[in-house]
Amino acid sequence: MGFDEEWHSWHETRERYAGAEYGPTALESTNWLITEPAAVEGVPGLWALTGDGGIRGTDLGTSGSVVTLHGPQTLRLGRRELRVFDRRGAVALRVFNPLRAEREAFGGIDAYPPRQGWRIRASFTETPGESATVTAVDGSVHEQTLAGRLRFELDGIPLSVSVTRTARGGLTAVFADGTNGIETYRFRFLPIGEPDDDGTVIVDFNRAYLPPCAFSDQYLCPQPLAENRYSLPIRAGERAVVRGR
């Protein structure tokens, strides 16, 4: 499979994922609970934290049944699906609704045409013991360990990007550029391959993708670090969600 074919296959997979019945466009609410049972909009019963990282629902249906959710467990109530969301020990109940208006209007993901020139050679340097302050879109702040920095050139201008590791261990970056708010969403995510033994890695901006909060404002995405904000336009990768199908 050639370069263009691989990119189009990746792009189609991304669109299927985003528009899936219980994909990111279906996220209806993120509900921060307490130990006292409370109602959640659109969902029957009363919901509360269990104290051990789980969520308990009571007064479900005429039988008054009780259900407890932990970790990756999910629960379907009618068309809605309930999931546990754990943000560094703070637990919320997420509700996914395939009938959410934004999902029903989802028409795809607009993206720049793939171009080989956006595959850029970079050098990776580890940053042991270094961390950075990350601010999420809801204003929450936390310290995150940096995996390293990538150094490369765009249009002859030397740049660097600080990268972290995902929960699965892969390298990733959050970046902003001169297209944001005009041609593209406010920031984007960028997957990074593992460097070679000499620290060389190919950064493929064609694979820059929209964060989950582009599909639903109920996601709490991390924003780019100050050093990952560029005035240069990076016209590669995903641009914006297409509405109106």
C-alpha positions as CSV (number, residue, x, y, z in Angstrom):
1,M,0.0,0.0,0.0
2,G,1.4,3.4,-1.0
3,F,1.6,6.6,1.0
4,D,-1.7,8.1,-0.2
5,E,-3.5,4.8,0.2
6,E,-2.3,4.3,3.8
7,W,-3.3,7.8,4.7
8,H,-6.8,7.5,3.2
9,S,-7.2,4.1,5.0
10,W,-6.2,5.8,8.3
11,H,-8.6,8.7,7.6
12,E,-11.5,6.4,6.9
13,T,-10.8,4.5,10.1
14,R,-10.8,7.8,12.1
15,E,-14.2,8.8,10.6
16,R,-15.7,5.5,11.4
17,Y,-14.5,5.7,15.0
18,A,-15.6,9.3,15.5
19,G,-19.1,8.6,14.1
20,A,-19.6,5.2,15.7
21,E,-22.8,4.6,17.6
22,Y,-21.1,5.0,21.0
23,G,-18.1,6.9,19.7
24,P,-16.8,10.4,20.8
25,T,-19.6,12.3,19.1
26,A,-22.1,10.4,21.3
27,L,-20.8,11.7,24.6
28,E,-23.7,13.5,26.1
29,S,-22.5,14.4,29.7
30,T,-19.7,14.0,32.2
31,N,-21.1,14.0,35.7
32,W,-18.9,14.5,38.7
33,L,-20.7,12.7,41.5
34,I,-20.4,12.7,45.3
35,T,-21.2,9.9,47.9
36,E,-24.7,11.2,48.3
37,P,-27.1,9.7,45.6
38,A,-28.2,12.3,43.0
39,A,-30.1,12.3,39.7
40,V,-28.3,12.4,36.4
41,E,-30.1,14.0,33.5
42,G,-31.5,11.5,30.9
43,V,-30.7,8.5,33.1
44,P,-33.1,6.7,35.5
45,G,-32.2,6.1,39.1
46,L,-29.9,7.9,41.6
47,W,-26.1,7.8,41.2
48,A,-23.2,8.2,43.7
49,L,-19.6,7.4,44.3
50,T,-18.9,4.1,46.1
51,G,-15.7,5.2,47.8
52,D,-13.5,2.6,46.1
53,G,-13.3,4.2,42.7
54,G,-16.7,2.9,41.5
55,I,-20.1,4.3,40.8
56,R,-23.4,2.9,42.2
57,G,-26.8,3.4,40.7
58,T,-29.9,2.8,42.9
59,D,-33.7,3.0,42.4
60,L,-33.4,1.6,38.8
61,G,-36.8,0.8,37.4
62,T,-39.8,-0.5,39.2
63,S,-37.8,-3.2,41.0
64,G,-35.5,-0.7,42.6
65,S,-32.5,-2.6,41.5
66,V,-28.9,-1.6,42.3
67,V,-25.9,-1.7,40.0
68,T,-22.2,-0.9,40.6
69,L,-19.7,0.1,37.9
70,H,-15.9,-0.1,38.1
71,G,-13.1,0.6,35.7
72,P,-13.9,-0.5,32.1
73,Q,-17.4,-1.8,32.9
74,T,-20.3,-0.3,31.0
75,L,-24.1,-0.3,31.4
76,R,-26.8,0.1,28.8
77,L,-30.0,1.8,30.0
78,G,-32.3,2.0,26.9
79,R,-30.2,3.6,24.1
80,R,-27.8,5.3,26.5
81,E,-24.5,3.7,27.7
82,L,-22.9,4.6,31.0
83,R,-19.2,4.5,31.6
84,V,-16.8,5.3,34.5
85,F,-14.3,8.1,33.9
86,D,-11.3,8.3,36.2
87,R,-9.2,11.4,36.0
88,R,-6.2,10.9,38.4
89,G,-8.5,9.5,41.1
90,A,-11.5,11.8,40.5
91,V,-14.4,9.7,39.2
92,A,-17.2,10.8,37.0
93,L,-20.1,9.1,35.3
94,R,-20.1,9.5,31.5
95,V,-23.3,9.1,29.5
96,F,-23.2,8.3,25.8
97,N,-26.3,8.7,23.6
98,P,-26.3,7.7,20.0
99,L,-29.3,9.9,19.5
100,R,-27.3,13.0,20.5
101,A,-28.0,15.7,18.0
102,E,-24.3,16.3,17.2
103,R,-23.8,12.6,16.5
104,E,-26.8,12.4,14.2
105,A,-25.4,15.5,12.3
106,F,-21.9,14.1,12.1
107,G,-20.8,14.2,8.5
108,G,-17.1,13.3,8.7
109,I,-13.8,14.9,9.4
110,D,-12.3,17.6,7.1
111,A,-8.6,17.1,6.5
112,Y,-5.8,18.5,4.4
113,P,-4.7,16.3,1.5
114,P,-1.8,14.1,2.5
115,R,1.7,15.3,1.4
116,Q,5.0,13.6,1.8
117,G,6.7,16.9,2.7
118,W,4.9,16.9,6.1
119,R,6.9,13.8,7.1
120,I,9.7,15.5,8.9
121,R,12.9,13.9,10.3
122,A,13.4,14.9,14.0
123,S,15.9,14.1,16.7
124,F,14.6,12.8,20.1
125,T,16.2,13.6,23.4
126,E,14.9,12.0,26.6
127,T,14.2,14.3,29.6
128,P,14.6,12.2,32.7
129,G,13.0,13.7,35.8
130,E,11.4,16.6,34.0
131,S,7.7,17.4,34.2
132,A,5.4,20.1,32.9
133,T,2.2,21.7,34.1
134,V,-0.7,20.7,31.9
135,T,-4.0,22.6,31.8
136,A,-7.1,20.9,30.6
137,V,-9.9,22.6,28.7
138,D,-12.0,22.9,32.0
139,G,-9.1,24.6,33.8
140,S,-7.9,21.6,35.8
141,V,-4.2,21.7,36.2
142,H,-1.8,18.8,36.9
143,E,1.9,17.9,36.6
144,Q,2.8,15.4,33.9
145,T,6.1,13.6,33.3
146,L,7.8,14.5,30.0
147,A,9.1,11.7,27.9
148,G,11.4,13.9,25.9
149,R,11.7,16.6,23.2
150,L,11.8,16.4,19.5
151,R,13.8,18.9,17.5
152,F,13.2,19.6,13.8
153,E,12.9,22.3,11.2
154,L,9.8,23.8,9.5
155,D,10.5,26.1,6.6
156,G,14.0,26.5,7.8
157,I,13.0,27.5,11.3
158,P,14.2,25.3,14.2
159,L,11.4,24.1,16.4
160,S,11.0,21.6,19.3
161,V,8.0,19.8,20.7
162,S,7.7,18.3,24.1
163,V,6.2,14.8,24.2
164,T,4.6,12.6,26.8
165,R,3.6,9.0,26.9
166,T,0.0,7.7,26.7
167,A,-1.5,5.3,29.2
168,R,-0.6,2.6,26.6
169,G,3.0,3.7,26.5
170,G,3.1,5.4,23.1
171,L,4.7,8.8,22.5
172,T,2.3,11.7,21.8
173,A,2.2,15.5,21.6
174,V,-0.5,18.2,21.8
175,F,0.3,21.2,19.6
176,A,-1.2,24.4,18.4
177,D,-0.3,26.3,15.2
178,G,-1.1,29.2,13.0
179,T,-4.2,27.6,11.4
180,N,-6.1,27.1,14.7
181,G,-9.4,28.9,14.9
182,I,-9.3,29.8,11.2
183,E,-8.7,26.6,9.2
184,T,-8.5,24.0,12.0
185,Y,-9.8,23.3,15.5
186,R,-8.1,25.1,18.5
187,F,-5.3,22.4,18.8
188,R,-4.5,18.9,17.7
189,F,-2.9,15.7,18.9
190,L,0.1,14.1,17.2
191,P,1.2,10.5,17.6
192,I,4.9,9.9,17.6
193,G,6.7,6.7,16.6
194,E,9.4,5.2,18.7
195,P,12.8,6.7,17.9
196,D,15.6,4.7,16.4
197,D,18.7,3.8,18.4
198,D,20.3,7.1,17.3
199,G,17.3,9.1,18.4
200,T,16.0,9.8,14.9
201,V,12.2,9.7,14.4
202,I,9.9,10.6,11.6
203,V,7.2,13.1,12.7
204,D,4.2,12.8,10.3
205,F,2.0,15.8,10.6
206,N,-0.4,14.2,8.1
207,R,-1.5,12.1,11.0
208,A,-2.3,15.1,13.3
209,Y,-5.8,14.4,14.6
210,L,-8.6,16.2,16.4
211,P,-8.8,15.8,20.1
212,P,-12.0,14.2,21.6
213,C,-13.3,17.6,22.7
214,A,-13.7,18.6,19.1
215,F,-16.5,16.0,18.9
216,S,-18.1,16.7,22.3
217,D,-17.6,19.6,24.8
218,Q,-18.0,17.0,27.5
219,Y,-14.4,15.7,27.0
220,L,-11.7,17.3,29.2
221,C,-8.7,17.3,26.8
222,P,-5.2,18.5,27.8
223,Q,-4.2,21.8,26.1
224,P,-0.8,22.3,24.4
225,L,2.1,23.3,26.5
226,A,3.5,26.8,25.8
227,E,6.5,25.4,24.0
228,N,4.2,23.4,21.7
229,R,2.4,26.5,20.4
230,Y,3.6,27.6,17.0
231,S,2.8,30.8,15.0
232,L,3.7,28.9,11.8
233,P,0.7,27.3,10.0
234,I,0.8,23.5,9.8
235,R,-1.5,22.6,7.0
236,A,-1.5,18.9,7.5
237,G,-3.7,16.3,9.2
238,E,-7.3,16.7,10.4
239,R,-8.9,20.1,10.3
240,A,-12.4,20.1,11.8
241,V,-15.6,18.1,12.3
242,V,-18.0,18.2,9.4
243,R,-21.7,18.7,10.4
244,G,-24.9,18.2,8.5
245,R,-25.4,14.8,7.0
